[in-house]
Amino acid sequence: MGHDIYSYNQKGEILQQVSFTAGDIYAPWFYDLFDAHQYNGGVSGIGATLTLSPSQVEEALERFMQIADHAFLYENSKGEIFDWQQKAVLKFIESCLEIAREEGEVEVAFA
């Protein structure tokens, strides 16, 4: 099980994907960014799609920017902080914002 979250444009084309394992501590945090708690099924998304306006995606980006430096603090045995997940989330949000501004909305599916 896991959280696979996709963004789509109006043509139904997948723009970006971000994934979390079922027990990933960042999965609930991701749902928080989009104020989408009802789409979190615990070990995965519930298989539903959310339509977001540009302002809603801007709010998600603002939330991300406020907490990103403190949210991803997992260190490996060498003391290095893994930031690949942080970069993937930021890329996902920025892609959503671009298409929402261009098309007036973006679809986000929580599977």
C-alpha positions as CSV (number, residue, x, y, z in Angstrom):
1,M,0.0,0.0,0.0
2,G,1.0,3.6,-0.4
3,H,0.0,7.1,-1.4
4,D,0.2,7.9,-5.1
5,I,-0.9,11.4,-5.8
6,Y,-1.2,12.7,-9.4
7,S,-2.0,16.0,-10.9
8,Y,-3.9,16.3,-14.2
9,N,-4.6,19.0,-16.7
10,Q,-8.0,19.5,-18.4
11,K,-7.0,17.0,-21.2
12,G,-6.6,14.3,-18.5
13,E,-2.8,14.2,-19.0
14,I,-0.8,13.4,-15.9
15,L,1.5,16.3,-15.0
16,Q,3.3,15.2,-11.9
17,Q,3.2,12.4,-9.4
18,V,4.4,12.2,-5.8
19,S,4.4,9.0,-3.8
20,F,4.7,8.0,-0.2
21,T,4.9,4.6,1.4
22,A,2.0,3.6,3.6
23,G,3.9,4.4,6.8
24,D,5.7,7.5,5.5
25,I,5.5,10.3,8.1
26,Y,5.4,12.9,5.3
27,A,2.2,11.5,3.7
28,P,-0.2,13.1,6.3
29,W,1.8,16.3,6.0
30,F,1.2,16.4,2.3
31,Y,-2.5,16.2,2.7
32,D,-2.3,19.0,5.2
33,L,-0.7,21.2,2.5
34,F,-3.8,20.9,0.4
35,D,-6.3,20.9,3.2
36,A,-7.3,17.5,1.9
37,H,-7.5,15.3,5.0
38,Q,-10.7,13.7,3.8
39,Y,-8.7,12.1,0.9
40,N,-6.3,10.4,3.2
41,G,-7.3,6.7,3.7
42,G,-4.4,6.0,6.2
43,V,-2.3,3.6,4.2
44,S,-3.2,5.2,0.9
45,G,-5.4,7.8,-0.7
46,I,-9.1,7.1,-1.0
47,G,-9.1,7.1,-4.8
48,A,-10.9,10.4,-5.2
49,T,-10.0,13.5,-7.1
50,L,-10.0,17.1,-5.9
51,T,-10.3,20.1,-8.2
52,L,-8.1,23.0,-7.0
53,S,-8.2,26.7,-8.0
54,P,-5.1,28.7,-8.5
55,S,-5.6,30.4,-5.1
56,Q,-5.9,27.0,-3.3
57,V,-2.6,25.8,-4.9
58,E,-1.0,29.1,-3.9
59,E,-2.1,28.5,-0.3
60,A,-0.6,25.0,-0.5
61,L,2.7,26.5,-1.7
62,E,2.6,29.1,1.0
63,R,2.1,26.4,3.7
64,F,4.9,24.4,2.1
65,M,7.3,27.4,2.2
66,Q,6.4,28.1,5.9
67,I,7.3,24.6,7.1
68,A,9.5,22.9,4.5
69,D,12.8,23.7,6.3
70,H,11.5,22.1,9.5
71,A,9.4,19.2,8.0
72,F,12.1,17.2,6.2
73,L,14.6,16.5,9.0
74,Y,15.2,12.8,8.5
75,E,19.0,12.1,8.6
76,N,20.8,9.0,7.4
77,S,23.6,7.3,9.3
78,K,26.1,9.9,8.0
79,G,24.0,12.8,9.2
80,E,22.9,13.8,5.8
81,I,19.4,15.2,5.4
82,F,17.4,13.6,2.6
83,D,15.9,16.4,0.6
84,W,14.8,14.5,-2.5
85,Q,11.3,14.2,-1.1
86,Q,11.1,17.9,-0.3
87,K,12.1,18.6,-3.9
88,A,9.5,16.2,-5.3
89,V,6.8,17.9,-3.2
90,L,7.8,21.3,-4.3
91,K,8.0,20.3,-7.9
92,F,4.5,18.8,-7.6
93,I,3.0,22.0,-6.1
94,E,4.7,24.3,-8.6
95,S,3.5,22.1,-11.5
96,C,0.0,22.3,-10.1
97,L,0.2,26.0,-9.7
98,E,1.4,26.5,-13.3
99,I,-1.5,24.5,-14.8
100,A,-4.1,26.0,-12.4
101,R,-3.1,29.5,-13.5
102,E,-3.0,28.5,-17.2
103,E,-6.3,26.5,-17.2
104,G,-8.1,28.0,-14.2
105,E,-8.0,24.8,-12.2
106,V,-6.0,21.6,-11.7
107,E,-7.2,18.1,-10.8
108,V,-5.3,16.2,-8.0
109,A,-6.1,12.5,-7.5
110,F,-5.3,10.8,-4.2
111,A,-4.8,7.0,-4.9
